[in-house]
Amino acid sequence: MITLDNDILFMGEAIKLARQATEYGEVPVGAVIVRNSDGIIIGKGLNRRESLRSPLAHAEICAIDEAARFLGGWRLSGCTMYVTLEPCPMCAGAIVNSRLDRVVFGAYDKKGGCCGSAANILDIGGMYRPNCCGGVMNEECSSLLKEFFGEKRKNSLDNIKLIEVKTDDQKRRTAEIADEIWHEYFPIIISNEQIDYMVDRFCSVKAMNENTANEGYIYYIISRNGQEVGYTAIKPEKDGRLFLSKIYIYKDMRGKGYSRRVMELHKEFCREKGLNAIWLTVNKHNDTAIAAYKKLGFKCIGEGVSDIGSGFVMDDYYFQLDL
């Protein structure tokens, strides 16, 4: 008879496999399949997608394959799967097609889980419907995932470097990066005509030469493991503050904590130079950037409209982070 104690026991076995997955550098997901009649584990699997270079090497698929070979057939009726993370669309489909009686999972996957969170493939009309129980040892399973991704993010951010722009080639490349990013990001806020004008006025090689020679600006290419992520520019000011002129990340690189890491590097610069605050300007309609700066602890200290020539203006808020 299926009991909560049994569920906890077998989920514990799945957790052991999930921990093994981390040894391969894999997302920690483990699965076991148990024959209900005698409680024997007939299939085990752990996530090996990266190490085997296979999109099929999910823990559930590996466990199903091993269990089918043990039984000598593809039907796994009379069996229960225990898996540490809510199955994805592929694995949920495999569970249905293998005729498992029941699936028990640990952590919920709100974005991609297909046993009730993002979708419910187990309950598609006209198909076999296994019973499902979620949240068993949820805290333990979730902790494994949080620790894994937390460490991965930390390692990833440690590889973020700021390469100071000094040579003519670096300046040309920075101008190219600026042109690419501005044209992929700002059309929702300002016109293409103004983007072209501002890129030429503020981000061209000529502008960089003038700003570095006459104004004391410092430009950096943001790099991660040798790959260009974006660019940033700063200016130490006589009033003891650092002006963060620019920090732009490529669209497909956003949301990974790179801007936060760059900000930490700028804070280190401030500490080395004895500066007490970082301030910046942000377009009043740039809601995404405003929310990000607020999350980093910046506070609005004012606003203003600046005439930048050719009939264009910058309508900005001024934000500051005290250090």
Number of C-alpha atoms within 10 A of each C-alpha: 7 10 8 8 9 12 18 16 12 22 27 22 18 29 26 17 23 27 20 18 22 18 10 15 15 18 22 29 31 31 33 29 28 22 20 16 10 8 15 11 18 18 23 25 26 30 27 24 18 14 12 11 9 10 10 15 18 23 28 32 22 20 25 27 16 18 25 16 13 12 13 10 11 15 15 24 14 13 22 27 28 31 34 36 28 27 30 21 18 15 21 21 17 18 26 21 17 20 19 23 20 22 23 24 25 26 24 23 17 12 10 15 21 23 26 18 15 15 16 15 23 23 17 12 8 6 12 16 18 18 13 16 14 20 16 21 17 16 11 15 27 19 12 20 20 12 12 18 14 12 12 13 14 13 11 16 19 13 14 21 20 18 15 16 21 14 9 11 11 17 23 17 16 25 21 15 20 25 18 15 16 19 15 12 15 14 13 11 13 15 12 14 10 17 18 13 16 18 18 16 15 17 23 20 20 14 16 24 16 14 17 16 11 9 13 13 19 19 25 21 24 24 17 17 12 10 11 18 22 25 25 25 20 20 19 19 14 8 9 14 21 24 18 20 17 18 19 20 21 17 13 8 13 13 10 12 14 24 24 16 18 19 17 12 15 19 19 13 14 19 13 9 13 11 20 15 18 24 19 21 21 20 18 16 14 15 12 8 13 20 11 13 20 14 11 13 11 20 17 17 12 11 15 12 11 11 10 12 10 8 7 14 12 17 15 18 20 17 20 22 20 12 11
